[in-house]
Amino acid sequence: MLASLTKDRQKLDNLYAKISVVNETEMKAQWAKYLCVLTSGYLENSVRNIISDYAQNKATNPLANFIQKKVKSITNLKNTNIIDLLNSFDSEWGEKYKTNISDEQVDAINSIVANRHLIAHGRNVGITYISVKNYYDDIKPSVNLIYQIVNNEI
């Protein structure tokens, strides 16, 4: 696994652990919104880093630079967009992803992205610490899956 992915995951794991002991309901609800945004960012940054690392190791410098610039701007990584991105490199990647991702992981990805959009636009969301933590726990193996597919480990 890439060092940057491990570092980002550890920082987020530590924050989730710190927030888990907060007892005040309203405070924990506010933290849940923040954790939702960070979890969505973790997913996006992880996919960017995985693809950028692949390009750097497999492509010529000009092509790697092009790919790295393109993936810098990817956002809104709901499940269909992840599939599209993987298919844009290799249709086998997209198929492996669809075959190996669980329904719970798909729901977690889509829910985190949807809630992040609502939060960013000032909308009320009913996300709780427990739900965002469960989503995060499903997103972590999804990131591992993407890493394994891109690096031909699956």
Rosetta silent file (secondary structure, phi, psi, omega in degrees, C-alpha in Angstrom):
SEQUENCE: MLASLTKDRQKLDNLYAKISVVNETEMKAQWAKYLCVLTSGYLENSVRNIISDYAQNKATNPLANFIQKKVKSITNLKNTNIIDLLNSFDSEWGEKYKTNISDEQVDAINSIVANRHLIAHGRNVGITYISVKNYYDDIKPSVNLIYQIVNNEI
SCORE:     score description
SCORE:     0.000 S_00000001
   1 L     0.000  146.384  179.736    0.000    0.000    0.000 S_00000001
   2 L   -65.815  141.789  179.682    1.190    3.516   -0.720 S_00000001
   3 H   -60.232  -37.889 -179.533    2.670    5.377    2.239 S_00000001
   4 H   -64.531  -36.300  178.284    0.417    8.375    1.557 S_00000001
   5 H   -67.554  -43.322  179.849   -2.693    6.172    1.767 S_00000001
   6 H   -63.246  -43.351 -179.881   -1.556    4.623    5.018 S_00000001
   7 H   -63.832  -46.736 -179.944   -0.745    8.024    6.512 S_00000001
   8 H   -63.008  -42.391  179.556   -4.083    9.554    5.477 S_00000001
   9 H   -64.501  -41.379 -178.788   -6.002    6.547    6.780 S_00000001
  10 H   -64.430  -41.812  177.965   -4.160    6.609   10.097 S_00000001
  11 H   -61.028  -42.890 -179.603   -4.909   10.301   10.609 S_00000001
  12 H   -70.662  -40.552  175.419   -8.587    9.702    9.907 S_00000001
  13 H   -56.561  -43.922 -179.558   -8.674    6.566   12.083 S_00000001
  14 H   -63.863  -39.988  178.931   -7.205    8.613   14.945 S_00000001
  15 H   -67.032  -43.197  176.282   -9.814   11.356   14.533 S_00000001
  16 H   -57.771  -42.176  179.973  -12.655    8.827   14.472 S_00000001
  17 H   -63.421  -41.501  179.409  -11.272    7.316   17.682 S_00000001
  18 H   -65.094  -40.247 -177.615  -11.117   10.724   19.384 S_00000001
  19 H   -74.736  -25.662 -178.509  -14.671   11.600   18.385 S_00000001
  20 H   -59.601  -25.393 -177.717  -16.016    8.214   19.468 S_00000001
  21 L   -93.176   -2.333  176.382  -15.661    9.232   23.119 S_00000001
  22 L   -68.735  130.222 -176.389  -17.574   12.525   22.763 S_00000001
  23 L   -99.213  -24.451 -177.272  -20.765   12.181   24.804 S_00000001
  24 L   -72.598  120.909 -173.403  -22.647   15.339   23.893 S_00000001
  25 H   -59.256  -48.783 -177.998  -25.167   14.400   21.185 S_00000001
  26 H   -64.984  -40.674  178.147  -25.226   17.734   19.336 S_00000001
  27 H   -63.051  -43.203 -179.902  -21.439   18.003   19.351 S_00000001
  28 H   -65.646  -34.902  177.485  -21.087   14.475   18.020 S_00000001
  29 H   -65.356  -39.659  177.423  -23.630   15.260   15.261 S_00000001
  30 H   -66.836  -41.362  176.581  -21.565   18.265   14.185 S_00000001
  31 H   -62.754  -35.231  179.525  -18.402   16.170   14.182 S_00000001
  32 H   -60.184  -39.567  177.601  -20.221   13.566   12.067 S_00000001
  33 H   -63.162  -45.398  179.735  -20.714   16.172    9.335 S_00000001
  34 H   -63.057  -43.181  178.774  -17.035   17.084    9.429 S_00000001
  35 H   -64.474  -33.621  176.296  -16.018   13.416    9.367 S_00000001
  36 H   -61.689  -46.509  179.571  -18.304   12.878    6.373 S_00000001
  37 H   -63.682  -44.070  179.189  -16.500   15.609    4.449 S_00000001
  38 H   -65.496  -37.117  179.554  -13.098   14.236    5.466 S_00000001
  39 H   -66.977  -40.748  175.515  -14.099   10.689    4.531 S_00000001
  40 H   -62.205  -42.242  176.662  -15.221   11.839    1.099 S_00000001
  41 H   -63.687  -38.548  177.332  -11.902   13.646    0.736 S_00000001
  42 H   -60.124  -45.020  178.777  -10.061   10.528    1.840 S_00000001
  43 H   -60.788  -49.853 -179.053  -11.774    8.537   -0.907 S_00000001
  44 H   -61.808  -47.935 -179.445  -10.990   11.139   -3.580 S_00000001
  45 H   -63.438  -38.039  179.500   -7.390   11.636   -2.492 S_00000001
  46 H   -63.519  -46.926  179.970   -6.796    7.901   -2.284 S_00000001
  47 H   -63.422  -42.569  176.996   -8.067    7.296   -5.804 S_00000001
  48 H   -57.752  -47.545 -177.589   -5.996   10.231   -7.092 S_00000001
  49 H   -65.536  -39.130  179.420   -2.876    8.899   -5.391 S_00000001
  50 H   -63.909  -47.507 -178.728   -3.411    5.346   -6.620 S_00000001
  51 H   -67.722  -42.258  179.257   -3.880    6.449  -10.226 S_00000001
  52 H   -62.458  -42.342  178.345   -1.026    8.970  -10.066 S_00000001
  53 H   -63.390  -42.696  177.485    1.328    6.365   -8.632 S_00000001
  54 H   -58.940  -48.329 -178.708    0.335    3.917  -11.352 S_00000001
  55 H   -61.849  -42.792 -178.989    0.962    6.523  -14.053 S_00000001
  56 H   -62.819  -35.737 -177.198    4.297    7.516  -12.577 S_00000001
  57 H   -87.221  -21.374 -172.162    5.465    3.901  -12.505 S_00000001
  58 H  -115.280  -21.952 -173.326    4.028    2.687  -15.812 S_00000001
  59 L  -107.024  164.045  172.834    3.835    5.608  -18.222 S_00000001
  60 L   -66.441  161.743 -177.930    6.327    7.842  -19.944 S_00000001
  61 H   -56.635  -47.206  179.514    6.950   11.171  -18.225 S_00000001
  62 H   -61.336  -41.557 -179.907    4.722   13.235  -20.533 S_00000001
  63 H   -69.296  -41.061  177.595    1.856   10.753  -20.234 S_00000001
  64 H   -61.658  -42.519  177.667    2.311   10.421  -16.486 S_00000001
  65 H   -61.918  -42.331  178.686    2.244   14.214  -16.127 S_00000001
  66 H   -61.210  -49.041 -178.678   -0.928   14.399  -18.202 S_00000001
  67 H   -62.626  -43.728 -179.501   -2.660   11.708  -16.135 S_00000001
  68 H   -62.679  -38.880  177.338   -1.584   13.268  -12.847 S_00000001
  69 H   -67.697  -38.567  179.581   -2.962   16.661  -13.913 S_00000001
  70 H   -66.896  -42.791 -177.170   -6.228   15.085  -15.026 S_00000001
  71 H   -74.784  -16.625  175.942   -6.787   13.123  -11.819 S_00000001
  72 H   -60.732  -29.052 -174.665   -6.119   16.214   -9.696 S_00000001
  73 L   -96.621    3.506 -179.858   -9.498   17.531  -10.782 S_00000001
  74 L   -72.807  133.975  176.522  -11.598   14.434  -10.154 S_00000001
  75 L  -141.959  179.663  175.280  -14.378   14.971   -7.675 S_00000001
  76 L    55.353   51.866 -174.506  -17.793   13.533   -6.938 S_00000001
  77 L   -83.242   59.219  170.535  -16.465    9.983   -6.826 S_00000001
  78 L   -68.357  168.950 -170.717  -19.741    8.170   -6.445 S_00000001
  79 H   -56.194  -43.670 -178.816  -19.560    4.541   -7.423 S_00000001
  80 H   -62.722  -34.730  178.438  -20.503    5.000  -11.092 S_00000001
  81 H   -70.401  -33.550  175.708  -17.766    7.612  -11.479 S_00000001
  82 H   -65.166  -44.598  178.488  -15.198    5.245   -9.980 S_00000001
  83 H   -60.282  -45.819  179.188  -16.256    2.571  -12.461 S_00000001
  84 H   -59.972  -43.062  179.201  -16.024    5.068  -15.328 S_00000001
  85 H   -61.988  -48.499  179.811  -12.557    6.162  -14.211 S_00000001
  86 H   -62.201  -41.703  178.401  -11.299    2.594  -13.938 S_00000001
  87 H   -63.757  -29.931 -179.693  -12.839    1.709  -17.308 S_00000001
  88 H   -67.306  -21.270  175.260  -11.085    4.687  -18.883 S_00000001
  89 H   -92.761  -46.416 -176.487   -7.788    2.960  -18.113 S_00000001
  90 L  -161.590  122.193 -178.712   -8.783   -0.668  -18.630 S_00000001
  91 H   -61.295  -25.775  176.541  -12.250   -2.190  -18.974 S_00000001
  92 H   -66.423  -34.301  177.065  -10.973   -5.189  -17.009 S_00000001
  93 H   -61.300  -46.048  179.823  -10.343   -2.887  -14.052 S_00000001
  94 H   -61.952  -40.843  179.258  -13.958   -1.779  -14.094 S_00000001
  95 H   -66.238  -43.643  178.179  -15.183   -5.368  -14.301 S_00000001
  96 H   -61.487  -40.439  178.977  -12.951   -6.505  -11.446 S_00000001
  97 H   -62.608  -50.522 -178.800  -14.196   -3.604   -9.358 S_00000001
  98 H   -61.739  -35.148 -179.368  -17.865   -4.352  -10.042 S_00000001
  99 H   -71.447  -35.132 -171.096  -17.317   -8.038   -9.313 S_00000001
 100 H  -100.701  -11.428 -179.101  -15.477   -7.509   -6.024 S_00000001
 101 L   -87.032  139.216 -179.334  -17.217   -4.533   -4.433 S_00000001
 102 L   -86.194  161.832  176.587  -20.058   -5.295   -2.044 S_00000001
 103 H   -60.952  -36.069  179.041  -23.456   -3.633   -2.022 S_00000001
 104 H   -65.306  -39.250  178.729  -22.607   -2.176    1.397 S_00000001
 105 H   -67.917  -40.984  176.777  -19.437   -0.617    0.027 S_00000001
 106 H   -60.755  -46.021  179.459  -21.316    0.871   -2.941 S_00000001
 107 H   -61.771  -40.903 -179.995  -23.918    2.296   -0.562 S_00000001
 108 H   -63.127  -45.916  179.751  -21.205    3.724    1.696 S_00000001
 109 H   -60.929  -51.210 -177.394  -19.437    5.448   -1.200 S_00000001
 110 H   -64.899  -37.602 -179.986  -22.634    6.900   -2.639 S_00000001
 111 H   -68.561  -42.852  178.902  -23.959    7.969    0.768 S_00000001
 112 H   -61.564  -45.187 -179.013  -20.741    9.714    1.792 S_00000001
 113 H   -65.984  -44.661 -179.737  -20.596   11.635   -1.491 S_00000001
 114 H   -63.207  -44.982  179.461  -24.298   12.566   -1.398 S_00000001
 115 H   -67.186  -36.661  177.461  -24.141   13.719    2.219 S_00000001
 116 H   -59.919  -41.297  178.574  -20.943   15.648    1.577 S_00000001
 117 H   -63.532  -44.167  179.446  -22.738   17.593   -1.168 S_00000001
 118 H   -62.776  -43.874  179.082  -25.674   18.366    1.107 S_00000001
 119 H   -62.406  -45.356 -177.920  -23.360   19.488    3.906 S_00000001
 120 H   -63.022  -27.147 -179.245  -21.294   21.650    1.557 S_00000001
 121 L  -100.504   15.537  173.227  -24.458   23.403    0.368 S_00000001
 122 L    74.787   16.959  179.702  -25.741   24.044    3.876 S_00000001
 123 L   -84.248  154.789  175.473  -28.514   21.491    3.799 S_00000001
 124 L   -76.851  135.050  175.806  -29.662   19.552    6.810 S_00000001
 125 L  -127.908  150.100  179.679  -28.523   15.970    6.887 S_00000001
 126 L   -99.000   28.473 -177.102  -29.453   13.262    9.324 S_00000001
 127 L   -74.938  137.335  178.951  -26.025   11.729    9.368 S_00000001
 128 L  -113.108  166.616  176.700  -24.846   10.417   12.710 S_00000001
 129 H   -58.049  -44.126 -177.800  -21.435    9.503   13.983 S_00000001
 130 H   -61.182  -44.879 -178.144  -22.385    5.818   13.866 S_00000001
 131 H   -68.026  -42.896 -179.514  -23.545    5.980   10.243 S_00000001
 132 H   -67.369  -35.052  176.768  -20.538    7.965    9.016 S_00000001
 133 H   -65.702  -41.967  177.258  -18.194    5.603   10.898 S_00000001
 134 H   -63.368  -40.809  176.626  -19.907    2.608    9.287 S_00000001
 135 H   -61.408  -46.066  179.760  -19.541    4.237    5.870 S_00000001
 136 H   -59.727  -42.404  179.005  -15.873    4.895    6.542 S_00000001
 137 H   -63.340  -26.902  175.354  -15.365    1.287    7.626 S_00000001
 138 H   -85.899  -26.529 -179.926  -16.823    0.184    4.270 S_00000001
 139 H   -75.103  -34.911 -179.882  -14.862    2.738    2.245 S_00000001
 140 H   -56.076  -49.045  177.200  -11.470    1.623    3.566 S_00000001
 141 H   -69.057  -23.567  175.455  -11.658   -1.830    1.938 S_00000001
 142 H   -65.545  -41.636  176.640  -13.031   -0.169   -1.215 S_00000001
 143 H   -63.782  -42.878  177.117   -9.845    1.893   -1.437 S_00000001
 144 H   -59.803  -41.433  179.085   -7.814   -1.284   -0.890 S_00000001
 145 H   -60.534  -46.624  179.021   -9.765   -2.950   -3.690 S_00000001
 146 H   -60.277  -45.236  178.106   -9.018   -0.110   -6.105 S_00000001
 147 H   -57.995  -46.489 -178.530   -5.346   -0.239   -5.150 S_00000001
 148 H   -64.301  -39.683  179.855   -5.221   -4.011   -5.717 S_00000001
 149 H   -65.928  -49.457 -177.540   -6.954   -3.767   -9.087 S_00000001
 150 H   -63.573  -32.433 -178.496   -4.749   -0.970  -10.385 S_00000001
 151 L   -96.992   17.782  174.065   -1.638   -2.761   -9.199 S_00000001
 152 L    56.141   36.969  177.130   -2.738   -6.075  -10.715 S_00000001
 153 L   -94.270   -8.776  176.120   -3.008   -7.831   -7.347 S_00000001
 154 L  -122.457    0.000    0.000   -6.513   -9.079   -8.203 S_00000001
